[in-house]
Amino acid sequence: MVRPIPSTPLPARRRALGRMGMLVLSLGATELARGAAIVAVRVWPAADYTRVTIESDSALSARHFIAENPARLVIDVDGLDLSAELRELVGKVRADDPFIAGVRIGQYQPRVVRMVIDLKQSTKPQLFSLLPVAAYRHRMVFDLYPTEERDPLLALIQGRDQPSQQAAQAVRDALGEFIGQVDRPGAAAPDKPASGSATAKPGTAAASASAATPPEPGASSAGRVNRLVIVALDPGHGGEDPGAVGPSGLREKDVVLAVALQLRDRLNDVPGMRAMLTRDADFFVPLQDRVRKARRVQADLFVSIHADAFFTPEARGASVFALSSGAASSATARWMANRENAADLVGGINVKAKDAEVMHALLDMSTTAQIKDSLRLGSEVLGQIGRVGKLHKASVEQAGFAVLKAPDIPSILVETAFISNPEEEAKLRDERYQAQLVDALTVGIKRYFARNPALARTRGT
Ligand SMILES: [Zn+2]
């Protein structure tokens, strides 16, 4: 149950964001609510984490603890009477939810509702509140994270074409080895086992030498390093954040995921190339986590996929953005960056759980080299998209998109079309047009690597 976010004129939106920023930081002072009414309950299951959202007309407060045998999360919500809306939560848990086996709800005390969430695996819960934003009222959120974070390399190779654990392990061994090798200066030859690499994880096959050598995309020549190149694909929005919504209801988060999944399959078919997704299902990933996921697998490229929206239905055409170190290249680019950067507010992040200092450092280290490479990548991709659809601007634009700020990964954000334009919304929904877009992106990425061969990985994690 995701509702469209009403478009707000830029100045008003900016003021709203400014206010939100301050208020989100003062969440600790949330008052105990009395007689809150539940507006909606939602569950967003994913391998990374499962989110449960309880939306209400006033702020809720809750206490929680983990109980064992069997493992369960117990949450007492104050100021609440058991209602039909709340009971809906029980039926919203999917059988394949990686974390939740089931939910039980009861009136524990007068005005205290107890929710018991039976757990399937060892879980670190995070409970937090979000103030009203966009179309949402007050939200109480609990995120269930695995005690041990999902291995990004394993996630990278767990595509639909790798169903068996054994096959996954084989690719994992190869990948581990290549990443291990290329991290060691002078250790590029694929037949040499890499050992003692700073970034090869113990327990991976970085030190074994049994993998076949995938050729590098593009012609191989002297001075190049033969290794897998990794492309991080970032379908925008997801979960609580629908992104832009078209006039007939097509949601940006759905269409960009469909395009990204197809693009992953296409890139995985390119010899020597492997694609990873920052999200592979309908769940929300904070902007900083998208960058972090790409850096953890030492991605060579980062391609964020979106669909534009504007107040007027006439706006049309695809745009490609790179990061800007200073002012945005146009008012539209700045507006777009503000709109995309607001995703964390709508999707909902637990501000307290984020290390602000790390976040700041990561997001401020953007270099001119990264931007230069990003512009090259952007123009290859823009050129290809221009062959299959209209362009909004004939050149790569620049603005301060948070998701493009990995200091060491050429990064672009592709606004595939205007979902707010009825004609382009229809195209985005059309599988044939999606396939054309995927082709264009694939060719653009391949051309970038052909002209700018991937270098040895010299950076640390
Ligand atoms: Zn977007």
Boltz pocket constraint, residues with backbone or C-beta under 6 A from the ligand:
constraints:
  - pocket:
      binder: B
      contacts: [[A, 236], [A, 237], [A, 243], [A, 244], [A, 252], [A, 305], [A, 306], [A, 307], [A, 340]]
      max_distance: 6.0
